[in-house]
């Protein structure tokens, strides 16, 4: 999961802390808010 510590590590080093990470519910909501007007939003 993209915890604040892992986000900071990624921003500081450019290195992903793991090959697979999932978004938190808050991150998912922010993404959906951002793409709300995109024509692919419903997908």
PQR file of N, CA, C, O and H, with PARSE charges and radii, in Angstrom:
ATOM      1  N   UNK A   1       0.843  -1.174   0.000 -0.4000 1.5000
ATOM      2  CA  UNK A   1       0.000   0.000   0.000 -0.0000 2.0000
ATOM      3  C   UNK A   1       0.894   1.245   0.000  0.5500 1.7000
ATOM      4  O   UNK A   1       1.973   1.250   0.592 -0.5500 1.4000
ATOM      5  N   UNK A   2       0.433   2.277  -0.663 -0.4000 1.5000
ATOM      6  CA  UNK A   2       1.176   3.541  -0.725 -0.0000 2.0000
ATOM      7  C   UNK A   2       0.991   4.321   0.578  0.5500 1.7000
ATOM      8  O   UNK A   2       0.189   5.253   0.645 -0.5500 1.4000
ATOM      9  H   UNK A   2      -0.444   2.273  -1.144  0.4000 1.0000
ATOM     10  N   UNK A   3       1.725   3.939   1.588 -0.4000 1.5000
ATOM     11  CA  UNK A   3       1.694   4.658   2.858 -0.0000 2.0000
ATOM     12  C   UNK A   3       2.473   5.959   2.711  0.5500 1.7000
ATOM     13  O   UNK A   3       3.266   6.094   1.779 -0.5500 1.4000
ATOM     14  H   UNK A   3       2.377   3.182   1.534  0.4000 1.0000
ATOM     15  N   UNK A   4       2.266   6.912   3.602 -0.4000 1.5000
ATOM     16  CA  UNK A   4       3.029   8.168   3.513 -0.0000 2.0000
ATOM     17  C   UNK A   4       4.543   7.949   3.508  0.5500 1.7000
ATOM     18  O   UNK A   4       5.272   8.662   2.818 -0.5500 1.4000
ATOM     19  H   UNK A   4       1.621   6.803   4.359  0.4000 1.0000
ATOM     20  N   UNK A   5       5.009   6.973   4.269 -0.4000 1.5000
ATOM     21  CA  UNK A   5       6.446   6.691   4.295 -0.0000 2.0000
ATOM     22  C   UNK A   5       6.944   6.181   2.941  0.5500 1.7000
ATOM     23  O   UNK A   5       8.024   6.561   2.488 -0.5500 1.4000
ATOM     24  H   UNK A   5       4.416   6.394   4.829  0.4000 1.0000
ATOM     25  N   UNK A   6       6.166   5.336   2.311 -0.4000 1.5000
ATOM     26  CA  UNK A   6       6.566   4.805   1.000 -0.0000 2.0000
ATOM     27  C   UNK A   6       6.502   5.880  -0.075  0.5500 1.7000
ATOM     28  O   UNK A   6       7.347   5.916  -0.969 -0.5500 1.4000
ATOM     29  H   UNK A   6       5.289   5.028   2.678  0.4000 1.0000
ATOM     30  N   UNK A   7       5.510   6.750   0.004 -0.4000 1.5000
ATOM     31  CA  UNK A   7       5.426   7.867  -0.941 -0.0000 2.0000
ATOM     32  C   UNK A   7       6.657   8.759  -0.784  0.5500 1.7000
ATOM     33  O   UNK A   7       7.250   9.179  -1.777 -0.5500 1.4000
ATOM     34  H   UNK A   7       4.823   6.721   0.730  0.4000 1.0000
ATOM     35  N   UNK A   8       7.036   9.044   0.446 -0.4000 1.5000
ATOM     36  CA  UNK A   8       8.214   9.880   0.695 -0.0000 2.0000
ATOM     37  C   UNK A   8       9.480   9.223   0.155  0.5500 1.7000
ATOM     38  O   UNK A   8      10.314   9.891  -0.455 -0.5500 1.4000
ATOM     39  H   UNK A   8       6.554   8.702   1.253  0.4000 1.0000
ATOM     40  N   UNK A   9       9.627   7.930   0.374 -0.4000 1.5000
ATOM     41  CA  UNK A   9      10.782   7.195  -0.159 -0.0000 2.0000
ATOM     42  C   UNK A   9      10.833   7.287  -1.680  0.5500 1.7000
ATOM     43  O   UNK A   9      11.891   7.526  -2.262 -0.5500 1.4000
ATOM     44  H   UNK A   9       8.949   7.387   0.869  0.4000 1.0000
ATOM     45  N   UNK A  10       9.685   7.096  -2.314 -0.4000 1.5000
ATOM     46  CA  UNK A  10       9.612   7.156  -3.778 -0.0000 2.0000
ATOM     47  C   UNK A  10       9.970   8.547  -4.284  0.5500 1.7000
ATOM     48  O   UNK A  10      10.724   8.685  -5.247 -0.5500 1.4000
ATOM     49  H   UNK A  10       8.826   6.903  -1.842  0.4000 1.0000
ATOM     50  N   UNK A  11       9.429   9.580  -3.636 -0.4000 1.5000
ATOM     51  CA  UNK A  11       9.730  10.951  -4.052 -0.0000 2.0000
ATOM     52  C   UNK A  11      11.201  11.292  -3.843  0.5500 1.7000
ATOM     53  O   UNK A  11      11.806  11.994  -4.653 -0.5500 1.4000
ATOM     54  H   UNK A  11       8.816   9.467  -2.854  0.4000 1.0000
ATOM     55  N   UNK A  12      11.767  10.791  -2.753 -0.4000 1.5000
ATOM     56  CA  UNK A  12      13.157  11.105  -2.420 -0.0000 2.0000
ATOM     57  C   UNK A  12      14.149  10.373  -3.324  0.5500 1.7000
ATOM     58  O   UNK A  12      15.159  10.951  -3.727 -0.5500 1.4000
ATOM     59  H   UNK A  12      11.276  10.221  -2.095  0.4000 1.0000
ATOM     60  N   UNK A  13      13.871   9.104  -3.647 -0.4000 1.5000
ATOM     61  CA  UNK A  13      14.846   8.291  -4.362 -0.0000 2.0000
ATOM     62  C   UNK A  13      14.451   7.974  -5.801  0.5500 1.7000
ATOM     63  O   UNK A  13      15.307   7.628  -6.616 -0.5500 1.4000
ATOM     64  H   UNK A  13      13.051   8.635  -3.319  0.4000 1.0000
ATOM     65  N   UNK A  14      13.153   8.090  -6.123 -0.4000 1.5000
ATOM     66  CA  UNK A  14      12.687   7.687  -7.448 -0.0000 2.0000
ATOM     67  C   UNK A  14      12.516   6.182  -7.565  0.5500 1.7000
ATOM     68  O   UNK A  14      12.173   5.675  -8.633 -0.5500 1.4000
ATOM     69  H   UNK A  14      12.458   8.371  -5.461  0.4000 1.0000
ATOM     70  N   UNK A  15      12.750   5.474  -6.483 -0.4000 1.5000
ATOM     71  CA  UNK A  15      12.677   4.023  -6.471 -0.0000 2.0000
ATOM     72  C   UNK A  15      11.356   3.568  -5.847  0.5500 1.7000
ATOM     73  O   UNK A  15      10.995   3.989  -4.748 -0.5500 1.4000
ATOM     74  H   UNK A  15      13.028   5.886  -5.615  0.4000 1.0000
ATOM     75  N   UNK A  16      10.644   2.700  -6.570 -0.4000 1.5000
ATOM     76  CA  UNK A  16       9.399   2.160  -6.016 -0.0000 2.0000
ATOM     77  C   UNK A  16       9.749   1.218  -4.863  0.5500 1.7000
ATOM     78  O   UNK A  16      10.646   0.387  -5.002 -0.5500 1.4000
ATOM     79  H   UNK A  16      10.938   2.357  -7.463  0.4000 1.0000
ATOM     80  N   UNK A  17       9.061   1.334  -3.735 -0.4000 1.5000
ATOM     81  CA  UNK A  17       9.370   0.481  -2.605 -0.0000 2.0000
ATOM     82  C   UNK A  17       8.985  -0.983  -2.805  0.5500 1.7000
ATOM     83  O   UNK A  17       9.437  -1.847  -2.055 -0.5500 1.4000
ATOM     84  H   UNK A  17       8.332   2.009  -3.622  0.4000 1.0000
ATOM     85  N   UNK A  18       8.167  -1.265  -3.794 -0.4000 1.5000
ATOM     86  CA  UNK A  18       7.734  -2.635  -4.072 -0.0000 2.0000
ATOM     87  C   UNK A  18       7.271  -2.694  -5.526  0.5500 1.7000
ATOM     88  O   UNK A  18       6.841  -1.676  -6.069 -0.5500 1.4000
ATOM     89  H   UNK A  18       7.799  -0.563  -4.404  0.4000 1.0000
ATOM     90  N   UNK A  19       7.348  -3.858  -6.165 -0.4000 1.5000
ATOM     91  CA  UNK A  19       6.888  -3.942  -7.557 -0.0000 2.0000
ATOM     92  C   UNK A  19       5.374  -3.745  -7.703  0.5500 1.7000
ATOM     93  O   UNK A  19       4.904  -3.286  -8.745 -0.5500 1.4000
ATOM     94  H   UNK A  19       7.697  -4.685  -5.724  0.4000 1.0000
ATOM     95  N   UNK A  20       4.616  -4.090  -6.663 -0.4000 1.5000
ATOM     96  CA  UNK A  20       3.166  -3.953  -6.714 -0.0000 2.0000
ATOM     97  C   UNK A  20       2.695  -3.235  -5.448  0.5500 1.7000
ATOM     98  O   UNK A  20       2.967  -3.678  -4.332 -0.5500 1.4000
ATOM     99  H   UNK A  20       4.997  -4.462  -5.817  0.4000 1.0000
ATOM    100  N   UNK A  21       1.988  -2.128  -5.639 -0.4000 1.5000
ATOM    101  CA  UNK A  21       1.430  -1.378  -4.514 -0.0000 2.0000
ATOM    102  C   UNK A  21       0.008  -0.981  -4.860  0.5500 1.7000
ATOM    103  O   UNK A  21      -0.290  -0.675  -6.014 -0.5500 1.4000
ATOM    104  H   UNK A  21       1.767  -1.769  -6.545  0.4000 1.0000
ATOM    105  N   UNK A  22      -0.864  -0.984  -3.878 -0.4000 1.5000
ATOM    106  CA  UNK A  22      -2.256  -0.574  -4.094 -0.0000 2.0000
ATOM    107  C   UNK A  22      -2.475   0.809  -3.511  0.5500 1.7000
ATOM    108  O   UNK A  22      -1.775   1.233  -2.592 -0.5500 1.4000
ATOM    109  H   UNK A  22      -0.622  -1.232  -2.940  0.4000 1.0000
ATOM    110  N   UNK A  23      -3.458   1.500  -4.062 -0.4000 1.5000
ATOM    111  CA  UNK A  23      -3.815   2.823  -3.560 -0.0000 2.0000
ATOM    112  C   UNK A  23      -4.651   2.695  -2.300  0.5500 1.7000
ATOM    113  O   UNK A  23      -5.374   1.717  -2.114 -0.5500 1.4000
ATOM    114  H   UNK A  23      -4.026   1.155  -4.809  0.4000 1.0000
ATOM    115  N   UNK A  24      -4.543   3.683  -1.451 -0.4000 1.5000
ATOM    116  CA  UNK A  24      -5.427   3.780  -0.294 -0.0000 2.0000
ATOM    117  C   UNK A  24      -6.794   4.245  -0.794  0.5500 1.7000
ATOM    118  O   UNK A  24      -6.890   4.744  -1.915 -0.5500 1.4000
ATOM    119  H   UNK A  24      -3.955   4.478  -1.602  0.4000 1.0000
ATOM    120  N   UNK A  25      -7.847   4.098  -0.003 -0.4000 1.5000
ATOM    121  CA  UNK A  25      -9.155   4.616  -0.423 -0.0000 2.0000
ATOM    122  C   UNK A  25      -9.107   6.122  -0.734  0.5500 1.7000
ATOM    123  O   UNK A  25      -9.767   6.582  -1.666 -0.5500 1.4000
ATOM    124  H   UNK A  25      -7.769   3.692   0.908  0.4000 1.0000
ATOM    125  N   UNK A  26      -8.344   6.872   0.030 -0.4000 1.5000
ATOM    126  CA  UNK A  26      -8.230   8.314  -0.217 -0.0000 2.0000
ATOM    127  C   UNK A  26      -7.554   8.598  -1.559  0.5500 1.7000
ATOM    128  O   UNK A  26      -7.980   9.492  -2.290 -0.5500 1.4000
ATOM    129  H   UNK A  26      -7.808   6.499   0.787  0.4000 1.0000
ATOM    130  N   UNK A  27      -6.508   7.845  -1.885 -0.4000 1.5000
ATOM    131  CA  UNK A  27      -5.823   8.020  -3.168 -0.0000 2.0000
ATOM    132  C   UNK A  27      -6.736   7.632  -4.322  0.5500 1.7000
ATOM    133  O   UNK A  27      -6.746   8.303  -5.355 -0.5500 1.4000
ATOM    134  H   UNK A  27      -6.161   7.119  -1.291  0.4000 1.0000
ATOM    135  N   UNK A  28      -7.498   6.564  -4.161 -0.4000 1.5000
ATOM    136  CA  UNK A  28      -8.450   6.151  -5.203 -0.0000 2.0000
ATOM    137  C   UNK A  28      -9.495   7.229  -5.425  0.5500 1.7000
ATOM    138  O   UNK A  28      -9.821   7.553  -6.567 -0.5500 1.4000
ATOM    139  H   UNK A  28      -7.490   6.020  -3.322  0.4000 1.0000
ATOM    140  N   UNK A  29     -10.019   7.783  -4.348 -0.4000 1.5000
ATOM    141  CA  UNK A  29     -11.003   8.859  -4.467 -0.0000 2.0000
ATOM    142  C   UNK A  29     -10.441  10.085  -5.149  0.5500 1.7000
ATOM    143  O   UNK A  29     -11.115  10.700  -5.975 -0.5500 1.4000
ATOM    144  H   UNK A  29      -9.754   7.520  -3.421  0.4000 1.0000
ATOM    145  N   UNK A  30      -9.200  10.453  -4.812 -0.4000 1.5000
ATOM    146  CA  UNK A  30      -8.571  11.613  -5.453 -0.0000 2.0000
ATOM    147  C   UNK A  30      -8.399  11.368  -6.948  0.5500 1.7000
ATOM    148  O   UNK A  30      -8.624  12.273  -7.751 -0.5500 1.4000
ATOM    149  H   UNK A  30      -8.652   9.953  -4.141  0.4000 1.0000
ATOM    150  N   UNK A  31      -8.001  10.153  -7.331 -0.4000 1.5000
ATOM    151  CA  UNK A  31      -7.852   9.821  -8.745 -0.0000 2.0000
ATOM    152  C   UNK A  31      -9.197   9.914  -9.467  0.5500 1.7000
ATOM    153  O   UNK A  31      -9.290  10.507 -10.542 -0.5500 1.4000
ATOM    154  H   UNK A  31      -7.818   9.418  -6.678  0.4000 1.0000
ATOM    155  N   UNK A  32     -10.235   9.324  -8.872 -0.4000 1.5000
ATOM    156  CA  UNK A  32     -11.551   9.354  -9.518 -0.0000 2.0000
ATOM    157  C   UNK A  32     -12.088  10.776  -9.633  0.5500 1.7000
ATOM    158  O   UNK A  32     -12.722  11.118 -10.632 -0.5500 1.4000
ATOM    159  H   UNK A  32     -10.159   8.841  -8.000  0.4000 1.0000
ATOM    160  N   UNK A  33     -11.843  11.605  -8.624 -0.4000 1.5000
ATOM    161  CA  UNK A  33     -12.237  13.016  -8.715 -0.0000 2.0000
ATOM    162  C   UNK A  33     -11.512  13.709  -9.860  0.5500 1.7000
ATOM    163  O   UNK A  33     -12.102  14.521 -10.572 -0.5500 1.4000
ATOM    164  H   UNK A  33     -11.329  11.327  -7.813  0.4000 1.0000
ATOM    165  N   UNK A  34     -10.233  13.390 -10.037 -0.4000 1.5000
ATOM    166  CA  UNK A  34      -9.413  14.021 -11.071 -0.0000 2.0000
ATOM    167  C   UNK A  34      -9.872  13.651 -12.479  0.5500 1.7000
ATOM    168  O   UNK A  34      -9.852  14.492 -13.378 -0.5500 1.4000
ATOM    169  H   UNK A  34      -9.754  12.731  -9.458  0.4000 1.0000
ATOM    170  N   UNK A  35     -10.284  12.400 -12.677 -0.4000 1.5000
ATOM    171  CA  UNK A  35     -10.650  11.933 -14.028 -0.0000 2.0000
ATOM    172  C   UNK A  35     -12.152  11.961 -14.290  0.5500 1.7000
ATOM    173  O   UNK A  35     -12.617  11.428 -15.298 -0.5500 1.4000
ATOM    174  H   UNK A  35     -10.300  11.716 -11.947  0.4000 1.0000
ATOM    175  N   UNK A  36     -12.897  12.565 -13.407 -0.4000 1.5000
ATOM    176  CA  UNK A  36     -14.362  12.568 -13.508 -0.0000 2.0000
ATOM    177  C   UNK A  36     -14.869  12.999 -14.884  0.5500 1.7000
ATOM    178  O   UNK A  36     -15.859  12.443 -15.360 -0.5500 1.4000
ATOM    179  H   UNK A  36     -12.520  12.998 -12.588  0.4000 1.0000
ATOM    180  N   UNK A  37     -14.237  13.955 -15.531 -0.4000 1.5000
ATOM    181  CA  UNK A  37     -14.715  14.455 -16.825 -0.0000 2.0000
ATOM    182  C   UNK A  37     -14.110  13.735 -18.020  0.5500 1.7000
ATOM    183  O   UNK A  37     -14.400  14.090 -19.162 -0.5500 1.4000
ATOM    184  H   UNK A  37     -13.434  14.407 -15.144  0.4000 1.0000
ATOM    185  N   UNK A  38     -13.276  12.730 -17.776 -0.4000 1.5000
ATOM    186  CA  UNK A  38     -12.671  11.965 -18.866 -0.0000 2.0000
ATOM    187  C   UNK A  38     -13.717  11.051 -19.492  0.5500 1.7000
ATOM    188  O   UNK A  38     -14.575  10.523 -18.783 -0.5500 1.4000
ATOM    189  H   UNK A  38     -13.041  12.442 -16.848  0.4000 1.0000
ATOM    190  N   UNK A  39     -13.661  10.857 -20.790 -0.4000 1.5000
ATOM    191  CA  UNK A  39     -14.657  10.037 -21.478 -0.0000 2.0000
ATOM    192  C   UNK A  39     -14.576   8.567 -21.087  0.5500 1.7000
ATOM    193  O   UNK A  39     -15.529   7.822 -21.316 -0.5500 1.4000
ATOM    194  H   UNK A  39     -12.964  11.286 -21.365  0.4000 1.0000
ATOM    195  N   UNK A  40     -13.458   8.131 -20.499 -0.4000 1.5000
ATOM    196  CA  UNK A  40     -13.316   6.749 -20.062 -0.0000 2.0000
ATOM    197  C   UNK A  40     -13.667   6.577 -18.581  0.5500 1.7000
ATOM    198  O   UNK A  40     -13.482   5.488 -18.037 -0.5500 1.4000
ATOM    199  H   UNK A  40     -12.685   8.737 -20.313  0.4000 1.0000
ATOM    200  N   UNK A  41     -14.157   7.597 -17.933 -0.4000 1.5000
ATOM    201  CA  UNK A  41     -14.437   7.557 -16.493 -0.0000 2.0000
ATOM    202  C   UNK A  41     -15.313   6.361 -16.098  0.5500 1.7000
ATOM    203  O   UNK A  41     -15.054   5.713 -15.084 -0.5500 1.4000
ATOM    204  H   UNK A  41     -14.308   8.481 -18.374  0.4000 1.0000
ATOM    205  N   UNK A  42     -16.323   6.074 -16.876 -0.4000 1.5000
ATOM    206  CA  UNK A  42     -17.258   4.996 -16.525 -0.0000 2.0000
ATOM    207  C   UNK A  42     -16.589   3.617 -16.490  0.5500 1.7000
ATOM    208  O   UNK A  42     -17.073   2.698 -15.830 -0.5500 1.4000
ATOM    209  H   UNK A  42     -16.534   6.600 -17.700  0.4000 1.0000
ATOM    210  N   UNK A  43     -15.489   3.490 -17.197 -0.4000 1.5000
ATOM    211  CA  UNK A  43     -14.800   2.188 -17.191 -0.0000 2.0000
ATOM    212  C   UNK A  43     -14.138   1.952 -15.875  0.5500 1.7000
ATOM    213  O   UNK A  43     -13.510   0.913 -15.678 -0.5500 1.4000
ATOM    214  H   UNK A  43     -15.095   4.237 -17.734  0.4000 1.0000
TER
END
